[in-house]
């Protein structure tokens, strides 16, 4: 195995996804390495969620292929999914379960020890809430429970769809710190509309517009000649900025 191969986490080759007549992703090619935190940007409807769902195996791949740690995800579905954590935008939780009970349930699926559950509860800062029903939690704490289930099995690849959506400023900072810690050892792909989040967390920006990758660069190159990331985003997606 080459040194390059060892560093590689995710390869996406010629990925195209259509829903009827509509092309959601058009011939996507990406190489993503270990220990990168990638900001996946794009306007609503650009194809970000479709890309994330394709990577985690929630959508069938009809054209192209996705290779994760050297394995084709379609051919090694179960094995690959064991090594991916996913927090979807709508954060599906079992509201009638208690926090610790739910995380224990997730841990049992992954055959993980009870000690690990306590460790993760501590890491995401939900210790005071662990005996509550999930339905009783604030949005911020629900989001943390979602993050906890995504990282419980120590996946190599973590995919987060708008992880701080609807959180208050303190919660946003806390969740960002958790993501930053995870990113030191894992590959993280996070979709967000918050440009400060990209600046605070990401090493690289991938911008999708109308199903195509229009930019793939580190933060400084993406910002380039623009005053800030918002201006760069607006330029690349051809949105006129109002004064």
C-alpha positions as CSV (number, residue, x, y, z in Angstrom):
1,X,0.0,0.0,0.0
2,X,1.3,3.4,-0.9
3,X,1.7,6.2,1.7
4,X,-1.0,8.0,-0.3
5,X,-3.3,5.0,0.1
6,X,-2.8,4.9,3.9
7,X,-3.9,8.6,4.1
8,X,-6.9,8.1,2.0
9,X,-10.2,7.9,3.7
10,X,-12.8,8.5,1.0
11,X,-12.8,8.4,-2.8
12,X,-15.8,9.4,-4.8
13,X,-15.6,8.6,-8.5
14,X,-18.0,9.9,-11.2
15,X,-21.0,9.9,-8.8
16,X,-24.2,11.0,-10.5
17,X,-27.6,10.8,-8.9
18,X,-30.9,11.5,-10.6
19,X,-34.4,11.7,-9.2
20,X,-36.6,11.2,-12.3
21,X,-35.7,13.9,-14.7
22,X,-33.8,16.0,-12.1
23,X,-30.0,15.5,-11.7
24,X,-29.2,16.1,-8.0
25,X,-25.4,15.3,-8.4
26,X,-23.5,15.5,-11.6
27,X,-20.3,13.5,-12.0
28,X,-18.8,14.2,-8.6
29,X,-15.1,13.3,-8.1
30,X,-13.5,13.8,-4.6
31,X,-10.6,12.6,-2.6
32,X,-10.9,13.2,1.1
33,X,-8.1,12.3,3.5
34,X,-7.9,11.3,7.2
35,X,-7.8,14.1,9.8
36,X,-9.6,16.6,7.6
37,X,-12.6,18.6,8.6
38,X,-14.4,19.4,5.4
39,X,-17.0,22.2,5.1
40,X,-19.7,21.1,2.6
41,X,-21.3,24.3,1.4
42,X,-24.0,25.2,-1.1
43,X,-27.4,26.8,-1.4
44,X,-30.5,24.9,-0.5
45,X,-31.2,22.2,-3.1
46,X,-27.6,22.2,-4.3
47,X,-27.1,18.4,-3.6
48,X,-25.4,18.4,-0.2
49,X,-27.8,16.1,1.6
50,X,-27.9,13.8,-1.5
51,X,-24.1,13.5,-1.4
52,X,-24.1,12.8,2.3
53,X,-26.8,10.2,2.1
54,X,-25.0,8.5,-0.8
55,X,-21.8,8.3,1.3
56,X,-23.5,6.8,4.3
57,X,-25.4,4.3,2.1
58,X,-28.9,5.8,2.7
59,X,-29.3,6.3,-1.0
60,X,-28.6,3.7,-3.7
61,X,-25.6,4.4,-5.9
62,X,-26.7,4.0,-9.6
63,X,-23.8,5.8,-11.4
64,X,-20.2,6.0,-10.2
65,X,-18.7,4.6,-7.0
66,X,-17.7,5.5,-3.5
67,X,-14.6,3.9,-1.9
68,X,-14.1,4.2,1.8
69,X,-10.9,3.0,3.3
70,X,-10.2,0.9,0.2
71,X,-13.6,-0.7,0.2
72,X,-16.5,-0.1,-2.3
73,X,-19.4,0.9,-0.1
74,X,-22.0,-0.8,-2.2
75,X,-20.2,-4.2,-2.1
76,X,-19.2,-3.9,1.6
77,X,-22.3,-2.2,3.0
78,X,-22.4,-3.5,6.5
79,X,-18.7,-3.4,7.1
80,X,-18.4,0.2,5.9
81,X,-21.5,1.4,7.8
82,X,-19.8,0.2,11.0
83,X,-17.1,2.8,10.5
84,X,-19.3,5.8,9.6
85,X,-21.2,8.1,12.0
86,X,-24.1,10.1,10.6
87,X,-26.1,13.0,12.1
88,X,-28.9,13.8,9.6
89,X,-30.4,17.3,9.5
90,X,-33.7,16.1,11.0
91,X,-31.9,14.1,13.8
92,X,-34.3,11.1,14.1
93,X,-34.4,10.1,17.8
94,X,-36.7,7.7,19.8
95,X,-38.5,10.4,21.8
96,X,-40.1,7.9,24.2
97,X,-36.7,6.5,25.3
98,X,-34.6,7.9,28.1
99,X,-31.2,9.4,27.0
100,X,-29.0,6.8,28.6
101,X,-31.4,4.0,27.6
102,X,-31.3,5.1,23.9
103,X,-27.5,5.4,23.8
104,X,-27.2,2.0,25.5
105,X,-29.5,0.7,22.8
106,X,-27.2,2.2,20.1
107,X,-24.2,0.8,21.9
108,X,-25.7,-2.7,22.0
109,X,-26.2,-2.6,18.2
110,X,-22.5,-1.8,17.8
111,X,-21.5,-4.2,20.6
112,X,-19.9,-1.5,22.7
113,X,-19.3,-1.5,26.4
114,X,-21.5,0.4,29.0
115,X,-18.3,2.4,30.0
116,X,-18.1,3.8,26.5
117,X,-21.7,5.1,26.8
118,X,-20.8,7.1,30.0
119,X,-17.6,8.4,28.3
120,X,-19.6,9.8,25.3
121,X,-22.3,11.2,27.5
122,X,-19.6,13.1,29.3
123,X,-17.9,14.2,26.1
124,X,-21.0,15.7,24.5
125,X,-22.0,17.3,27.8
126,X,-25.4,15.6,28.5
127,X,-24.5,14.1,31.9
128,X,-27.1,16.3,33.8
129,X,-29.9,15.1,31.3
130,X,-29.0,11.4,31.0
131,X,-32.0,10.2,33.0
132,X,-34.6,12.3,31.2
133,X,-36.8,11.2,28.4
134,X,-35.5,12.4,25.0
135,X,-38.9,14.2,24.4
136,X,-38.3,16.4,27.5
137,X,-35.0,17.7,26.2
138,X,-34.4,21.1,24.6
139,X,-33.4,21.2,21.0
140,X,-29.7,21.8,22.0
141,X,-29.6,18.7,24.1
142,X,-31.5,16.6,21.5
143,X,-28.8,17.7,19.0
144,X,-26.1,16.5,21.5
145,X,-27.8,13.1,21.8
146,X,-27.8,12.8,18.0
147,X,-24.1,13.7,18.0
148,X,-23.5,11.1,20.8
149,X,-25.1,8.3,18.7
150,X,-23.0,9.3,15.7
151,X,-19.7,9.1,17.5
152,X,-20.4,6.3,20.0
153,X,-18.8,3.6,17.9
154,X,-15.7,5.7,17.2
155,X,-16.2,5.9,13.4
156,X,-13.4,6.9,11.1
157,X,-15.7,9.1,9.1
158,X,-18.2,11.4,10.7
159,X,-20.9,13.1,8.6
160,X,-22.9,15.9,10.1
161,X,-25.7,17.7,8.4
162,X,-26.1,21.2,9.9
163,X,-25.1,20.0,13.4
164,X,-25.6,23.3,15.1
165,X,-28.9,24.2,13.5
166,X,-31.3,25.9,16.0
167,X,-28.8,25.9,18.9
168,X,-28.1,28.9,21.1
169,X,-24.6,30.6,21.0
170,X,-23.3,28.7,24.0
171,X,-24.4,25.4,22.7
172,X,-23.0,26.2,19.2
173,X,-19.5,26.8,20.8
174,X,-19.7,23.6,22.8
175,X,-20.8,21.4,19.9
176,X,-18.0,23.0,17.8
177,X,-15.5,22.1,20.4
178,X,-16.7,18.5,20.4
179,X,-16.4,18.4,16.6
180,X,-12.9,20.0,16.7
181,X,-11.7,17.3,19.1
182,X,-13.2,14.5,17.0
183,X,-11.6,16.0,13.9
184,X,-8.1,15.5,15.3
185,X,-8.4,11.8,14.8
186,X,-11.2,11.3,12.3
187,X,-12.4,12.6,9.0
188,X,-15.4,14.9,9.4
189,X,-17.6,16.2,6.7
190,X,-20.1,18.9,7.8
191,X,-22.7,20.7,6.0
192,X,-23.6,24.2,7.2
193,X,-24.9,27.6,6.2
194,X,-23.0,29.3,8.9
195,X,-19.8,30.8,7.6
196,X,-18.3,31.4,11.0
197,X,-18.6,27.7,11.6
198,X,-16.6,27.0,8.5
199,X,-13.9,29.4,9.6
200,X,-13.9,28.0,13.1
201,X,-13.7,24.3,12.2
202,X,-12.8,23.5,8.7
203,X,-9.5,22.9,6.9
204,X,-11.1,22.7,3.5
205,X,-14.2,23.9,1.7
206,X,-16.2,22.0,-1.0
207,X,-18.8,24.1,-2.6
208,X,-21.7,22.4,-4.5
209,X,-24.0,24.4,-6.7
210,X,-26.7,22.8,-8.9
211,X,-25.2,19.3,-8.3
212,X,-21.7,20.3,-9.4
213,X,-18.6,21.0,-7.4
214,X,-17.7,24.6,-8.2
215,X,-14.9,25.0,-5.6
216,X,-12.7,22.6,-3.7
217,X,-10.0,24.5,-1.8
218,X,-8.5,25.3,1.6
219,X,-10.2,28.2,3.5
220,X,-7.6,30.8,2.5
221,X,-7.8,29.9,-1.2
222,X,-11.6,29.8,-1.2
223,X,-11.8,33.2,0.4
224,X,-9.1,34.5,-2.0
225,X,-9.7,38.1,-3.1
226,X,-13.0,38.4,-1.2
227,X,-13.4,40.2,2.2
228,X,-15.1,37.2,3.8
229,X,-16.5,33.7,3.1
230,X,-20.0,35.1,2.6
231,X,-18.8,37.2,-0.3
232,X,-16.9,34.2,-1.8
233,X,-20.0,32.0,-1.4
234,X,-22.3,34.5,-3.0
235,X,-19.8,35.0,-5.9
236,X,-19.4,31.3,-6.7
237,X,-23.1,30.6,-6.5
238,X,-23.9,33.8,-8.5
239,X,-26.1,35.5,-5.9
240,X,-26.0,39.2,-6.1
241,X,-25.0,40.7,-2.7
242,X,-27.2,43.6,-1.7
243,X,-25.5,46.6,-0.1
